[in-house]
Amino acid sequence: MNFRFVSEAWLLADNVEPFLQRLDLMRQGAGGRIRRAVIALGRGELLGRLGRIVEAREAYTESLSLAKETGIRSLLAQIVVGASAMGEPGMSLVRPHLPATLIACRELGLERYRPRVEELLLTGLSFDAPAERSSA
């Protein structure tokens, strides 16, 4: 099952709670760390888009921990890009992983994620700076 497409479809629904409950059941069920990491990533993306930042950050934290344990650098790139979309709550989680993620993108040919990771390294280190400029 591709959780990305399923998550996108559920965003169109009025009530995503059944899907979130299903993800929780899938996460707790049989399966390895990689499966749990991918499910947590999908959960983080969905919750982040719904504006449920605290829950999304928890899901990204779980996914990040599992990605680090398993050494799956392509998953790390997905987590960095997804979590950074939440602004500072996500950036504070993934900021320390930006250099390693850029290296992974270059070594693994992850061209889909590389431009965003480069942008985050150049401009996303502090989300306070743009707010200060706009108020000046």
PyMOL commands that set and color helices and strands:
alter all, ss='L'
color gray80, all
select helices_A, chain A and resi 3-11+17-28+33-49+53-70+73-84+88-108+114-123+128-135
alter helices_A, ss='H'
color red, helices_A
deselect
rebuild
show_as cartoon
